[in-house]
Amino acid sequence: MRVFLIVGLFSVACYAQTARQYYDELYKAGGLDRMADKYVCFDDEDELKTFFIFAESKDLREFLTADGTMNKFPKAEQERLKKNFLIVRGYDKGVLVGDEQFYDADGASWTSEDFFLDKVKKTKARMRLTVAWETLRYKRSVEILNSDSSLKQEVSRYGRCERVSAQVAQHGNP
């Protein structure tokens, strides 16, 4: 009977978690990717269990310059770090999804490198993130591209970001 109650309580506790609850659990454990832990973003749709985090390259650049390690990087990496980009990490139910992504500045937005949605049909796509910095509202889109890389179709999600508190040091994915 005791095991059943413990299992039953565990199941109830895990069943109704929201994206924010998954984030809070991971944050308190210090498990966020420390290279991308400046902002956390949640979709407007509460039923989604996903969230993503990101940081701007300027923060990394300033840190590396202040601690004197910037000039220890190879010249090519130093040049890359001088450009503006975002380091983005996605999570589903508090579990990392894929590798770090890098979005380059593109006007008022940030875009990923092109990738194939369908390798057989060679359907190219890219991700685009636009942030209204005054309100931290965002639009995150998958842009499906024509063969000449012009925009064919766009599927977008909207939500809000917030600053990640620095109270708990993050150590995930060193």
N, C-alpha and C positions, 0 to 999 in steps of 0.2 A: 504494500500500500504506500509506503513512504517513497519508493522509487517512482511510482506512478505520479504522485503529487509533485515531486521535483521535476519530472519530465513534463508534466502538465503545466506547471508554472513556467518552465523554460520556454515551452512552445508558445504560451500566451504572450510572454514578454517579447519574444522575437517576432511574432506574427505581425504586429501593428506598427513596426518601426517606420519612420519617415526618413527621407533623405537627410534631413537635419539631425535626426537621432543617430543615424549611421555616422554622419560627420562628427558629431559631438563625441561619440564613442572612440572614434579613431583619433581625434584631436587630443582627448584626455590621455590616450595611450602614447601620444607623441609619434604616431605612425604616419603623419602626412609627409609627402616628399618635401624635404627641406629646401630644395632648389626652386620650388614653385609655391611656397606657402604664404604668399602675401595676401591674396584674395581668395575667397571661396564663393562659388556661385550656385544658386539653386533655381531650378526651373519653376515657372509659375504654376505648373500642374502638380499639385500636391501628391498625386498618386505615383508619380515617377520616383524611383528609389536611387536616382543618380545625382551626382554633383560633380563639379570640376573645380580645380584650383589653378591659379596662375600667378606668376610674378613677372615683372618687367626686367629686361636685361640691364637697364640703367642701375637698378639696385645691386645686381651682381657686380657690375662694373665698378660702382662706387666702393663696394666692400673689398674687392680685390685690389683696388688702387690704394685704399686706406691701410690695408694690412701689408702692403708691399709685395704681394704675389703676382700682380698683373704682369710685371715685366719678366717674370719667370716662365710665362707661357710662350710657346712658339709664336713667331710673328703672325702667321696665318690666323691663329686663334685670337690673338690680340686684336687683329683687324675685324674679325667676326664679332668680338665682344664690344667693339666701338659702335656697331650698328644697333638699331632699336629692334628688338624682337620680344616675344612673350615665350615663357616656358610654361606649358600647359599639361596638366595631368587629369585624367578622368577616373572616376570611381563609380562602381555599381554595387549597391548594398555594402559600401565601405571597403570594397576590394578594388585594387588597382585594375584599370583596363588598359592594356597595351603599354607602350613605351612613352617616354616624354615626347611631347610634340613641340615643335618650334614654329611660331607664327611670326612672319615678317610684317613690318609696318607696310601698309598699303593705303595711303591717304589717311582717312579717319578710322580705318579698320585695320585688322590684322589677318593675314591669310597663311594657311599651311602650304606646303609643297603640294603639287598635283599628285594624285594617286589614282589607281584604278579601282573602281567599284566592281567592275566585271571584267576580268582579264580575257575572257573568251570574246566578248563583244568590244573590248577595249574602251569601256565607258570611263572617261576621266572625270575626276571630281576634285574639289578642294574644300577645306573648311574656312569659314570667315567668321571672325568675332568682332562685333562693334560694341563699344562700351560708351554709354553716356556718363562721363566721369562725374558730373554734378550730382547725379542720382544713383549711380552705379547700376542702372538698368542695363541689360545687355540683349543683344540679338546674336544668336549663334546659328549659322547656316551651313548646310551642305550645298555647295554649288556644283551642279552637274554641267559639264562643259562639252562644247562641240569639239570636233577634231582640231580646230584652230585655236583652242583654249578660250573662245568667247563663251559667254554665259548662255546656257540652253534652258536651265530650270533651277529653281532654288527652293529648298525646304528649310524652314526656319523655326526655331524655338526661342522663346523669350523668358526672361527671368531677372533676378536681382543678385548682385554680388555684395559682399561685405568684407571688411578687413579681417584677416585672421589675427586673433590676439597673440601677442608674443609671450603670454604668461607661461605657457608650456612649450619648452623647446622641442622642436620636431626633429626626428632622426630617420624618418622613413626614406628608403631608396637612396642610400649614400652614393 
